[in-house]
Amino acid sequence: MIERPTYKGTSLDSPITKIGLPLIAVRDGEESQLGGSACLIAPWLALAASHVIRDYSRKYEGEEAKPGFSERTYQLLTYVVTDQGKTTLPFFIGPVWYNDATDIAVLLLLPGGPISPNHVWECPMLELLPPKVGSRVVAFGYPLSSVSANAPFTFEARTDASTAAGVVKKVYDEYRDKGMLKFPCFETNAKFEHGMSGGPILDDLGHVCGIIGSGLGPPTEEGDYYSHGSTLWPVLGTMVNFPWEDRYPRGTYFPLYEFAKAGLVTMLHLDYITVDVNPDGTQTVKCRRY
């Protein structure tokens, strides 16, 4: 029996909402947009799709944000669902780092309100290698969602949390093309809607194996969609400078790979990856054949 893709709404008490986050842009305390999603990977750290950050910058600043950290004249917000969907913890997005080697950005989360010292971060296991062709994947995000301002700096988010499942059709170890998907990625027949970009993709073991990238419709006669996810391992070359006083002085840039090697992000197959920082400040990330 051939497994067909499925797509369904997801309640906020689902475990996936602890790591799948909405990504909300706000300007001047009133104008707002919910056009993307994110994936929690460690306390105070999340991943999102770089193209969502670029889209927000074009909308609110009139130009595309440059790779790496860029100052913003608008705010990025998110929240983590807790207490079985009954409450949410708000966060501001601080610095954002990314490069052209992948469509994945690294986000630093900053508290948007009181957080209990007993709060337990529900962080996933990350699978750095892509899922296998023919295997099942499940993706989560916030499509067709909206945000309205009830008063200055007071917002109401109406989220359409959704889960899409499908089968991996192709894996591109280097790139699909040299234009749009010029980085390691994979194709699935799952339905990825606008607004889901940046959300987590889980493999059949429940490990996060990718970040939602693009989806095209309508479906084929067989009910298949044409969607792509970004493979995780290239993000390890992203240069970040979030506080890590035990290792680097404040403001010092280092590859995310160093943070992962210290065991502060839980990852599978880290030993397959090498990251070299070149004299000109660029990075070379390699994944040995698997």
Rosetta silent file (secondary structure, phi, psi, omega in degrees, C-alpha in Angstrom):
SEQUENCE: MIERPTYKGTSLDSPITKIGLPLIAVRDGEESQLGGSACLIAPWLALAASHVIRDYSRKYEGEEAKPGFSERTYQLLTYVVTDQGKTTLPFFIGPVWYNDATDIAVLLLLPGGPISPNHVWECPMLELLPPKVGSRVVAFGYPLSSVSANAPFTFEARTDASTAAGVVKKVYDEYRDKGMLKFPCFETNAKFEHGMSGGPILDDLGHVCGIIGSGLGPPTEEGDYYSHGSTLWPVLGTMVNFPWEDRYPRGTYFPLYEFAKAGLVTMLHLDYITVDVNPDGTQTVKCRRY
SCORE:     score description
SCORE:     0.000 S_00000001
   1 L     0.000  127.760 -179.802    0.000    0.000    0.000 S_00000001
   2 L   -82.267  128.013 -178.823    1.393    3.384   -1.028 S_00000001
   3 L   -81.210  124.134  179.680    1.299    5.915    1.793 S_00000001
   4 L   -94.019  152.391  179.372   -0.336    9.209    0.757 S_00000001
   5 L   -65.306  148.905  177.326    0.466   12.536    2.369 S_00000001
   6 E  -125.452  157.033 -178.244   -1.777   13.751    5.180 S_00000001
   7 E  -150.336  125.329 -176.310   -2.452   17.231    6.520 S_00000001
   8 E  -152.725  154.587  173.899   -4.391   18.097    9.659 S_00000001
   9 E   -67.188  152.327 -175.193   -4.905   20.713   12.331 S_00000001
  10 L  -130.416  129.013 -179.581   -3.018   20.187   15.567 S_00000001
  11 L   -74.669  154.580 -175.456   -4.162   21.162   19.064 S_00000001
  12 L   -73.882   -5.023  174.123   -1.862   23.233   21.251 S_00000001
  13 L   -91.493    4.683  176.424   -1.639   20.460   23.855 S_00000001
  14 L   -71.807  141.455  179.607    0.256   18.297   21.346 S_00000001
  15 H   -56.713  -27.951 -177.042    3.911   17.662   22.344 S_00000001
  16 H   -63.978  -25.998 -178.583    5.110   19.086   19.005 S_00000001
  17 H   -71.699   -9.432  176.594    4.048   22.606   20.065 S_00000001
  18 H   -75.791  -21.100  178.826    6.792   22.569   22.709 S_00000001
  19 L  -119.855  -22.332  177.767    9.416   22.814   19.956 S_00000001
  20 E   -89.621  117.741 -170.466    7.441   24.124   16.954 S_00000001
  21 E  -118.433  148.464  171.313    7.103   27.891   17.402 S_00000001
  22 E   -80.020  152.666  179.578    5.310   30.698   15.528 S_00000001
  23 E  -122.736  107.964 -170.376    7.505   33.541   14.227 S_00000001
  24 E  -111.571  132.426  176.273    5.783   36.926   14.477 S_00000001
  25 E  -106.398  136.664 -178.389    7.062   40.272   13.165 S_00000001
  26 E  -135.253  136.050  176.161    5.890   43.538   14.753 S_00000001
  27 E  -128.866  135.728  176.441    6.658   47.146   13.826 S_00000001
  28 L    59.733   22.453  176.146    5.836   50.298   15.797 S_00000001
  29 L    72.131    3.710 -176.027    3.860   48.260   18.304 S_00000001
  30 L  -133.607  -52.327 -177.691    0.891   47.970   15.951 S_00000001
  31 E   -77.286  130.611 -174.730    1.597   46.508   12.500 S_00000001
  32 E  -145.686  160.696 -178.954    2.229   42.792   12.716 S_00000001
  33 E  -153.915  138.846  173.634    2.524   39.661   10.586 S_00000001
  34 E  -115.781   97.090 -173.982    2.788   35.933   11.246 S_00000001
  35 E  -123.059   13.738 -178.100    4.486   34.548    8.165 S_00000001
  36 E  -162.285  176.523 -179.384    6.793   31.861    9.445 S_00000001
  37 E  -132.461  175.708 -179.920    7.606   29.241   12.051 S_00000001
  38 E  -149.347  172.285 -178.305   10.645   28.155   14.063 S_00000001
  39 E  -135.861  118.425  175.656   12.067   25.141   15.875 S_00000001
  40 E   -67.178  134.278  179.499   13.464   25.184   19.406 S_00000001
  41 E  -124.159  -19.254 -178.974   16.806   23.325   19.594 S_00000001
  42 E  -163.785  163.786  174.292   18.272   24.293   22.995 S_00000001
  43 L   -53.136  121.775  176.830   17.492   26.607   25.905 S_00000001
  44 L    75.056    8.074  179.482   17.323   30.117   24.396 S_00000001
  45 E  -129.618  140.706  176.543   18.137   28.907   20.862 S_00000001
  46 E  -143.099  164.413  173.630   15.906   28.155   17.869 S_00000001
  47 E  -114.709  151.336  175.110   16.193   27.609   14.121 S_00000001
  48 E  -147.682  177.426  176.892   14.058   29.201   11.399 S_00000001
  49 E   -85.666  127.515  179.955   14.109   29.595    7.611 S_00000001
  50 H   -57.113  -36.033 -175.683   16.459   32.366    6.464 S_00000001
  51 H   -67.264  -24.515  175.754   14.091   33.345    3.665 S_00000001
  52 H   -68.409  -42.038  176.846   11.391   34.216    6.217 S_00000001
  53 H   -61.726  -43.057  178.918   13.790   36.679    7.893 S_00000001
  54 H   -63.266  -40.684  179.555   14.612   38.139    4.485 S_00000001
  55 H   -63.516  -43.484  177.595   10.916   38.457    3.645 S_00000001
  56 H   -60.491  -41.779 -179.128   10.195   40.286    6.891 S_00000001
  57 H   -65.590  -39.929  177.116   13.085   42.668    6.224 S_00000001
  58 H   -63.695  -39.347 -178.164   11.870   43.427    2.709 S_00000001
  59 H   -68.444  -46.103 -171.710    8.371   44.118    4.028 S_00000001
  60 H   -95.509  -21.733 -176.719    9.319   46.313    6.966 S_00000001
  61 H  -120.935   -6.493  176.114   12.637   47.828    5.893 S_00000001
  62 L    80.140    3.915  177.908   12.429   47.837    2.124 S_00000001
  63 L  -152.828  158.202 -177.109   15.539   45.747    1.619 S_00000001
  64 L   -76.986  135.283  176.984   16.732   42.225    2.224 S_00000001
  65 L   -63.169  141.709 -179.901   18.591   41.533    5.442 S_00000001
  66 L   -79.066  152.625  176.434   22.252   40.733    4.894 S_00000001
  67 L   -58.077  149.004 -175.236   23.671   37.320    5.876 S_00000001
  68 L    93.054 -164.403  178.664   24.870   37.198    9.453 S_00000001
  69 L   -79.169  134.580  177.647   23.436   39.343   12.217 S_00000001
  70 L  -130.664  136.457  174.970   21.508   42.378   11.021 S_00000001
  71 L   -65.211  147.542 -178.530   20.018   45.210   13.060 S_00000001
  72 L  -126.016  145.039  173.792   16.248   45.452   12.727 S_00000001
  73 L   -96.986    7.360  176.220   13.826   48.335   12.945 S_00000001
  74 L  -129.201  168.840  179.681   11.053   45.864   13.759 S_00000001
  75 E  -108.070  147.896  171.841   10.673   43.208   16.443 S_00000001
  76 E  -112.815  132.354 -177.673   10.461   39.447   16.138 S_00000001
  77 E  -126.562  157.697  172.095    8.390   37.590   18.703 S_00000001
  78 E  -155.574  179.109  173.257    7.532   33.993   19.483 S_00000001
  79 E  -151.634  155.131  176.875    6.172   31.866   22.295 S_00000001
  80 E  -110.337  127.789  179.741    6.622   28.398   23.730 S_00000001
  81 E   -79.104  131.885 -179.527    3.492   26.440   24.639 S_00000001
  82 E  -133.330  177.980  175.147    3.571   24.972   28.166 S_00000001
  83 H    51.648   47.426  176.648    1.278   23.346   30.721 S_00000001
  84 H    55.076   41.782  175.199   -0.330   21.027   28.136 S_00000001
  85 H    84.576    1.272 -175.769   -1.381   23.904   25.909 S_00000001
  86 L   -84.406  -28.674 -178.776   -2.951   25.994   28.680 S_00000001
  87 E  -134.600  164.899  177.698   -0.295   28.718   28.877 S_00000001
  88 E  -132.305  147.974  173.795    2.419   30.249   26.720 S_00000001
  89 E  -105.110  116.736 -178.839    5.830   31.746   27.478 S_00000001
  90 E   -81.366  146.236  177.536    6.518   34.838   25.331 S_00000001
  91 E  -138.185  146.241  165.820    9.961   35.542   23.912 S_00000001
  92 E   -90.942  146.764  171.301   11.623   38.283   21.900 S_00000001
  93 E   -90.778  121.362  178.043   13.971   37.207   19.122 S_00000001
  94 E   -86.438 -129.286  178.344   17.338   38.855   19.665 S_00000001
  95 E   -60.291  148.075  177.209   20.231   38.495   17.229 S_00000001
  96 E  -126.630  130.915 -179.414   19.693   36.358   14.113 S_00000001
  97 E  -124.938  139.149  173.912   22.600   34.713   12.295 S_00000001
  98 L  -162.983  170.135  176.409   22.683   32.947    8.939 S_00000001
  99 L  -143.083 -176.403 -174.956   24.747   32.564    5.772 S_00000001
 100 L   -86.417    1.676 -177.043   24.262   31.527    2.161 S_00000001
 101 L   -79.357  -10.247 -179.085   25.256   27.878    2.724 S_00000001
 102 L  -162.058  171.220  176.681   21.716   26.939    3.778 S_00000001
 103 L  -101.198   32.631 -179.102   18.202   28.323    4.267 S_00000001
 104 E  -117.669  129.560  175.979   18.462   27.945    8.042 S_00000001
 105 E  -108.865  151.089  176.353   18.901   30.840   10.485 S_00000001
 106 E  -103.883  129.857 -176.775   19.909   30.644   14.154 S_00000001
 107 E  -116.063  136.476  172.777   17.772   32.698   16.569 S_00000001
 108 E   -97.722  124.802 -179.864   18.624   33.828   20.101 S_00000001
 109 E   -91.416  136.710  177.735   15.548   33.899   22.372 S_00000001
 110 E  -121.733  142.719 -175.936   15.198   36.618   25.009 S_00000001
 111 E   -62.723  135.209  176.314   12.597   36.538   27.802 S_00000001
 112 L  -106.203    7.494 -179.609    9.398   38.453   27.081 S_00000001
 113 L   179.873 -179.238 -179.694    8.033   37.967   30.583 S_00000001
 114 L   -61.826  138.543  176.709    8.684   36.122   33.852 S_00000001
 115 L  -126.082  127.733 -179.264    9.997   32.570   33.497 S_00000001
 116 L   -63.026  138.161  176.037    9.900   30.133   36.379 S_00000001
 117 L   -63.486  -14.330  178.843   13.328   28.900   37.491 S_00000001
 118 L   -94.800    5.041 -179.579   11.756   25.446   37.368 S_00000001
 119 L   -61.651  132.563  178.974   10.841   25.717   33.690 S_00000001
 120 L  -104.969  120.121  177.647   11.940   22.622   31.776 S_00000001
 121 L   -78.152  126.240  178.666   12.970   23.198   28.174 S_00000001
 122 L   -93.823   88.801 -174.471   11.642   20.443   25.910 S_00000001
 123 L  -100.566  138.633 -175.830   14.497   20.235   23.396 S_00000001
 124 L   -85.804  166.363  167.294   14.513   17.682   20.573 S_00000001
 125 L   -82.631  130.597  178.904   17.191   15.364   19.285 S_00000001
 126 E   -99.711  130.641  174.470   18.562   16.717   16.005 S_00000001
 127 E  -100.057  109.817 -175.171   19.470   14.333   13.168 S_00000001
 128 L   -70.308  -29.562 -178.760   22.141   16.116   11.135 S_00000001
 129 L   -84.885  154.018 -178.777   21.914   13.723    8.181 S_00000001
 130 L   -71.842  157.337  175.191   18.946   13.804    5.787 S_00000001
 131 L   -68.283  159.626 -178.149   16.156   11.214    5.987 S_00000001
 132 L   -82.187  150.138  175.194   16.327    8.291    3.583 S_00000001
 133 L   -58.879  133.425 -179.356   14.374    8.110    0.341 S_00000001
 134 L    92.256  -11.684 -179.882   11.118    6.273    0.963 S_00000001
 135 L   -83.909  159.766 -178.062   11.030    7.057    4.690 S_00000001
 136 E   -90.620  139.374  175.691    8.158    8.900    6.341 S_00000001
 137 E  -129.031  153.118  177.919    8.547   12.453    7.664 S_00000001
 138 E  -128.755  130.458 -178.095    6.220   14.670    9.685 S_00000001
 139 E  -119.521  152.479 -177.384    6.412   18.476    9.587 S_00000001
 140 E  -137.409  139.991  176.698    4.846   21.097   11.834 S_00000001
 141 E  -168.738 -171.016 -174.415    4.184   24.811   11.466 S_00000001
 142 L  -122.033   74.033  178.918    1.705   27.676   11.651 S_00000001
 143 L   -78.067  158.835  171.216    0.143   28.269    8.219 S_00000001
 144 L    52.462   32.062  179.305   -2.705   30.683    7.524 S_00000001
 145 L   -98.112  165.222 -177.448   -2.266   32.313   10.942 S_00000001
 146 E  -148.289  161.374  178.672   -2.728   35.979   11.784 S_00000001
 147 E  -133.663  137.388  176.417   -1.994   38.534   14.468 S_00000001
 148 E  -128.242  149.681  179.775   -4.044   41.604   15.431 S_00000001
 149 E   -97.470  112.978  176.687   -3.217   44.486   17.779 S_00000001
 150 E   -75.744  -30.257  177.504   -5.930   45.027   20.399 S_00000001
 151 E  -159.663  165.736  178.915   -3.982   47.994   21.759 S_00000001
 152 L   -52.663  125.779  178.295   -0.419   49.292   21.334 S_00000001
 153 L    66.414   18.796  174.051    1.979   46.447   22.195 S_00000001
 154 E  -125.470  118.093 -170.407   -0.920   44.096   22.976 S_00000001
 155 E  -125.191  151.055  174.478   -1.431   41.362   20.404 S_00000001
 156 E  -123.623  117.012 -179.400   -3.747   38.456   19.787 S_00000001
 157 E   -97.587  127.781  174.574   -2.373   35.620   17.678 S_00000001
 158 E  -108.020  102.010 -172.160   -4.811   33.317   15.898 S_00000001
 159 L  -102.289  144.118  177.634   -2.738   30.305   14.985 S_00000001
 160 L  -114.178   67.658 -178.686   -3.613   27.441   12.704 S_00000001
 161 L   -58.242  128.552 -174.797   -1.138   24.898   14.034 S_00000001
 162 E  -138.962  148.817  177.308   -0.879   22.105   11.454 S_00000001
 163 E  -119.309  130.333  178.883    0.948   18.833   10.944 S_00000001
 164 E  -119.793  132.487  179.252    1.843   17.511    7.486 S_00000001
 165 E  -121.953  148.750  179.226    3.084   13.972    6.849 S_00000001
 166 E  -169.230 -166.754 -176.667    4.545   12.443    3.717 S_00000001
 167 E  -120.191  142.114  177.086    7.320   10.384    2.187 S_00000001
 168 E   -73.256  125.506 -178.141   10.819   11.470    1.156 S_00000001
 169 E   -98.447  -39.006 -178.852   11.113   11.333   -2.630 S_00000001
 170 E  -147.026  152.280  173.780   14.654   12.605   -3.279 S_00000001
 171 E  -124.881  129.822  179.079   17.720   13.649   -1.306 S_00000001
 172 E  -109.911  106.088 -175.199   20.127   16.273   -2.643 S_00000001
 173 L   -68.319  -31.406 -179.027   23.478   15.875   -0.894 S_00000001
 174 L  -111.547  -52.379  178.793   24.924   19.126   -2.304 S_00000001
 175 L  -170.337  158.300  173.301   22.087   21.124   -3.894 S_00000001
 176 L   -86.165  -39.928  177.833   18.980   20.754   -6.005 S_00000001
 177 L  -153.532  172.477 -177.900   19.872   23.678   -8.267 S_00000001
 178 L   -97.662   14.975  178.467   22.222   26.668   -8.229 S_00000001
 179 L  -113.449  -77.979 -174.154   19.440   29.209   -7.923 S_00000001
 180 L   -83.946  -49.703 -176.338   16.719   28.625   -5.342 S_00000001
 181 L  -113.408   71.739 -174.135   17.778   25.459   -3.467 S_00000001
 182 L   -96.771   40.879 -177.176   21.561   25.699   -3.692 S_00000001
 183 L  -153.415  165.242  179.148   22.253   23.776   -0.491 S_00000001
 184 L   -58.881  130.332 -176.862   21.726   20.241    0.879 S_00000001
 185 E  -158.822  178.695  177.615   18.000   19.494    1.037 S_00000001
 186 E  -144.968  154.046 -178.340   15.396   16.825    0.396 S_00000001
 187 E  -104.009  139.458  176.755   12.082   16.542   -1.440 S_00000001
 188 E  -136.787  158.428  177.745    8.891   15.183    0.089 S_00000001
 189 L   -92.207   10.180  177.598    5.315   14.787   -1.076 S_00000001
 190 L   -70.600  156.438 -178.320    4.009   16.330    2.179 S_00000001
 191 L   -90.468  108.127  176.834    1.912   19.503    1.982 S_00000001
 192 L  -104.062  115.409 -179.726    3.900   22.557    3.152 S_00000001
 193 L   -93.904  160.465  173.806    1.752   25.693    3.324 S_00000001
 194 L   -57.973  135.025 -177.388    2.844   29.330    3.496 S_00000001
 195 L   101.385  -19.283  177.098    3.649   30.172    7.116 S_00000001
 196 L   -83.793  -16.648 -177.581    5.064   26.734    7.894 S_00000001
 197 L   -53.378  130.609 -179.030    8.531   27.712    6.628 S_00000001
 198 L    99.909  -13.617  179.757   11.066   27.374    9.423 S_00000001
 199 L   -76.104  166.669 -177.439    9.130   24.718   11.329 S_00000001
 200 E   -77.542  148.033  169.250   10.609   21.327   12.261 S_00000001
 201 E  -116.405  126.393 -177.109   10.577   18.194   10.099 S_00000001
 202 E  -109.198  142.385  177.005   10.768   14.946   12.073 S_00000001
 203 L   -85.864 -175.155 -174.468   11.906   11.552   10.818 S_00000001
 204 L   -73.502   -2.875  173.777   10.267    8.227   11.619 S_00000001
 205 L  -100.992   -0.968 -179.414   12.218    8.034   14.906 S_00000001
 206 L    86.445   10.445  177.652   10.906   11.396   16.089 S_00000001
 207 L   -90.441  142.614  176.069   14.201   13.234   15.565 S_00000001
 208 E   -72.698  115.484 -174.490   14.231   16.667   13.934 S_00000001
 209 E  -114.675    1.769 -179.592   15.929   15.986   10.596 S_00000001
 210 E  -173.931  171.577  176.618   15.188   19.196    8.688 S_00000001
 211 E  -120.967  131.633 -178.152   13.639   22.637    8.582 S_00000001
 212 E   -57.706  130.459 -177.917   10.629   23.364    6.358 S_00000001
 213 E  -113.358  -66.773 -174.284   11.738   25.310    3.294 S_00000001
 214 E  -143.485  154.346  176.735    9.322   25.468    0.376 S_00000001
 215 E  -147.240  137.705 -179.926    6.091   23.933   -0.844 S_00000001
 216 E  -124.285  140.418  174.930    4.289   24.120   -4.159 S_00000001
 217 L  -128.338  179.291    0.618    0.694   23.194   -5.027 S_00000001
 218 L   -77.060  173.114 -177.916   -1.763   22.165   -6.213 S_00000001
 219 L   -71.850  163.026  174.538   -1.293   18.438   -5.664 S_00000001
 220 L   -72.855  174.833  177.511   -0.897   15.909   -8.437 S_00000001
 221 L   -60.448  -27.487  179.628   -3.732   13.580   -9.404 S_00000001
 222 L   -83.174   -4.215 -179.999   -2.272   11.074   -6.937 S_00000001
 223 L    90.027   11.291  179.402   -2.471   13.639   -4.117 S_00000001
 224 L   -87.152  148.324  174.771    1.272   14.302   -3.895 S_00000001
 225 L  -110.868  171.088 -177.937    2.784   17.731   -3.219 S_00000001
 226 E  -120.859   92.751 -173.831    6.179   19.128   -4.203 S_00000001
 227 E  -128.003  157.677 -178.208    7.875   20.316   -1.012 S_00000001
 228 E  -136.267  145.402  174.094   11.434   20.679    0.244 S_00000001
 229 E  -122.212  150.792  178.479   13.184   20.720    3.595 S_00000001
 230 E   -87.450  128.798  174.652   16.673   21.953    4.455 S_00000001
 231 E   -68.065  145.941 -168.581   19.115   19.330    5.743 S_00000001
 232 L   -79.192  -33.850 -166.725   20.542   20.345    9.124 S_00000001
 233 H   -58.272  -32.743 -179.467   24.283   19.759    8.993 S_00000001
 234 H   -63.117  -22.427 -177.666   25.275   22.922    7.003 S_00000001
 235 H   -66.552  -18.084 -178.935   23.911   25.182    9.788 S_00000001
 236 H   -65.562  -18.714  177.099   26.831   24.117   11.998 S_00000001
 237 H   -84.782   -4.913 -178.791   29.069   26.459   10.012 S_00000001
 238 L   -65.944  128.316  178.912   26.971   29.519   10.899 S_00000001
 239 E   -83.438  124.094 -177.694   29.043   32.050   12.845 S_00000001
 240 E  -124.367  165.096  176.348   27.223   33.185   15.988 S_00000001
 241 L  -144.015   39.199  175.801   28.148   35.392   18.942 S_00000001
 242 L   -73.364  159.196 -176.033   25.602   34.701   21.645 S_00000001
 243 L   -58.741  128.213  175.152   26.892   34.788   25.251 S_00000001
 244 E  -150.093   70.709 -168.676   29.036   31.782   26.163 S_00000001
 245 L   -62.894  -27.182 -179.438   31.220   33.141   28.917 S_00000001
 246 L   -69.590  -18.325 -174.336   32.757   29.776   29.822 S_00000001
 247 L  -124.212  -45.226 -176.596   34.332   29.496   26.386 S_00000001
 248 E  -128.562  140.417  175.226   34.307   32.799   24.463 S_00000001
 249 L   -62.354  151.093 -179.689   34.330   36.448   25.627 S_00000001
 250 L   -54.268  133.497  179.182   31.101   38.346   24.987 S_00000001
 251 L    92.179   -6.284 -179.593   30.895   39.506   21.372 S_00000001
 252 L   -82.022  132.140  178.162   33.275   36.843   20.035 S_00000001
 253 L   -84.315  141.783  175.499   32.082   34.995   16.909 S_00000001
 254 E  -152.031  153.908  178.751   32.360   31.213   16.744 S_00000001
 255 E   -70.879  145.434  176.871   30.719   28.505   14.584 S_00000001
 256 H   -54.715  -26.062  177.948   27.610   26.834   15.984 S_00000001
 257 H   -53.113  -39.177 -178.986   29.615   23.630   15.573 S_00000001
 258 H   -65.082  -39.298  178.616   31.640   24.528   18.699 S_00000001
 259 H   -64.895  -40.127  179.073   28.464   24.833   20.770 S_00000001
 260 H   -67.488  -41.323 -179.957   27.292   21.450   19.480 S_00000001
 261 H   -61.611  -28.978  179.094   30.637   19.776   20.219 S_00000001
 262 L   -77.001   -1.661  178.013   30.308   20.919   23.834 S_00000001
 263 L    80.339   16.398 -177.591   27.095   18.879   24.042 S_00000001
 264 L   -89.310   -8.427  167.905   24.858   21.916   24.523 S_00000001
 265 L  -127.906  129.966 -175.795   22.725   20.946   21.521 S_00000001
 266 L   -84.832  115.791 -173.961   21.747   17.277   21.275 S_00000001
 267 E  -136.450  147.329  172.518   22.675   15.968   17.820 S_00000001
 268 E   -99.674  143.945  175.819   23.156   12.665   16.043 S_00000001
 269 L    66.838   29.715  175.324   26.075   12.038   13.652 S_00000001
 270 H   -62.633  -27.646 -179.582   28.067   15.091   14.721 S_00000001
 271 H   -70.016   -9.010  176.342   31.180   12.997   14.097 S_00000001
 272 H   -83.907  -10.263 -169.493   30.354   13.074   10.362 S_00000001
 273 E  -111.101  139.475  169.769   30.792   16.862   10.250 S_00000001
 274 E  -127.697  143.985  178.937   33.892   19.074   10.151 S_00000001
 275 E  -132.080  124.580  176.836   33.915   22.871   10.209 S_00000001
 276 E  -117.960  132.929  174.870   36.954   25.000    9.378 S_00000001
 277 E   -94.699  119.261 -175.921   37.080   28.777    9.786 S_00000001
 278 L   -80.414  161.252 -179.131   39.144   30.212    6.942 S_00000001
 279 L   -56.187  -29.584 -179.467   41.564   33.176    7.270 S_00000001
 280 L   -85.572    6.200  177.652   39.073   35.461    5.517 S_00000001
 281 L    92.291   -9.660  177.244   36.395   34.649    8.095 S_00000001
 282 L   -77.864  168.097 -177.829   34.371   32.317    5.863 S_00000001
 283 E  -122.902  146.132  173.023   33.608   28.762    6.908 S_00000001
 284 E  -116.178  116.149 -179.261   34.017   25.431    5.162 S_00000001
 285 E  -110.599  130.117 -179.567   31.563   22.788    6.341 S_00000001
 286 E  -128.685  145.210  174.757   31.967   19.210    5.192 S_00000001
 287 E  -123.717  119.446  179.903   29.914   16.079    5.722 S_00000001
 288 L   -71.874  154.585 -175.778   31.633   12.779    5.002 S_00000001
 289 L   -58.419  141.668 -176.303   29.690   10.260    2.972 S_00000001
 290 L  -122.235    0.000    0.000   27.175    8.199    4.926 S_00000001
